[in-house]
Amino acid sequence: MNIKMVALDLDGTTLNSRREITERTRRSFEKAAEKGVHIVVSTGRTYSALPPQLEEIPSIKYAITSNGAHINLLESGESIFDSFISEKAEKEILRLYRKYDCEIEIFVDGQAFMDESYYEYIKKYGLKHRSAEYVLWSRRPVKGIAKKLTDNSGRIENVNYCFSSTDELEKARAEVEAIPEATITSSFLTNLEVGGPDTSKKAALEELMKRLGIDRSELMCCGDAPNDIAMIEFAGLGVAVGNAWGGTAEHADYITGTNDEDGVAQAIEKFVL
């Protein structure tokens, strides 16, 4: 198999439990790049929330962010591809926000925002299903998150519904998944993420591959969560890390080690190097 592009999710995949890229993983990137292989970050994070460590890895030139809403040039931050939520979907997003027991996070202009009351709650009580430290670092508190959405109508990259429990999520799931002109996915147990009508990591990868002249048979993708499934299925070689959840592994061609076992490096060493 002649791999020319490797697309990698970050959290739970490339990053270990300490949210680090290990030295072994970095070396695998460098060796792959020396062979002319493109290493591409493909993450649900906004551009501003990318790990600072990426700046130290020159072999990574592109980042797909906000679940496919942008393709960014890492060196400059410039977006060379955009996909936004429609105004029709925005109205339904706000209606469901007011109906169910949840909070929302708004991704716009490469930044992630949450209501200041939710931000202060996290500071005081923490979070169960994701790192409070990471959330407080990567989110900006605002007064009136619904107003933040309406003030930026037509430019919203992603909306993240955060539920208090899986039971609350299941109460809302059917209506969230029925939001018109939207794609729905998930990256942790108690969230549902809303993107534009064609927004996905897969769609952004297709656009980038078109620009670089790369065929899907030459693509390897690696992930751990439901928001990685589409790109894993699309790739010529779909890889799930050993800690994958939500049925993600069932869609992969190969299961590598966990994110704490350098699973990404293992896959690159095996199939690229």
Stockholm file with secondary structure:
# STOCKHOLM 1.0

chainA/1-273         MNIKMVALDLDGTTLNSRREITERTRRSFEKAAEKGVHIVVSTGRTYSALPPQLEEIPSIKYAITSNGAHINLLESGESIFDSFISEKAEKEILRLYRKYDCEIEIFVDGQAFMDESYYEYIKKYGLKHRSAEYVLWSRRPVKGIAKKLTDNSGRIENVNYCFSSTDELEKARAEVEAIPEATITSSFLTNLEVGGPDTSKKAALEELMKRLGIDRSELMCCGDAPNDIAMIEFAGLGVAVGNAWGGTAEHADYITGTNDEDGVAQAIEKFVL
#=GR chainA/1-273 SS CCCCEEEECIIIIISCTTSCCCHHHHHHHHHHHHTTCEEEEECSSCGGGSCGGGGGCTTEEEEEEGGGTEEEETTTCCEEEECCCCHHHHHHHHHHHHHSSEEEEEEETTEEEEEHHHHHHHHHHCCSSSCHHHHHHHEEEESCHHHHHHHTTTCEEEEEEEESSHHHHHHHHHHHHTCTTCEEECSSTTEEEEECTTCSHHHHHHHHHHHHTCCGGGEEEEESSGGGHHHHHHSSEEEECTTCCTTGGGGCSEECCCTTTTHHHHHHHHHTC
#=GC SS_cons         CCCCEEEECIIIIISCTTSCCCHHHHHHHHHHHHTTCEEEEECSSCGGGSCGGGGGCTTEEEEEEGGGTEEEETTTCCEEEECCCCHHHHHHHHHHHHHSSEEEEEEETTEEEEEHHHHHHHHHHCCSSSCHHHHHHHEEEESCHHHHHHHTTTCEEEEEEEESSHHHHHHHHHHHHTCTTCEEECSSTTEEEEECTTCSHHHHHHHHHHHHTCCGGGEEEEESSGGGHHHHHHSSEEEECTTCCTTGGGGCSEECCCTTTTHHHHHHHHHTC
//
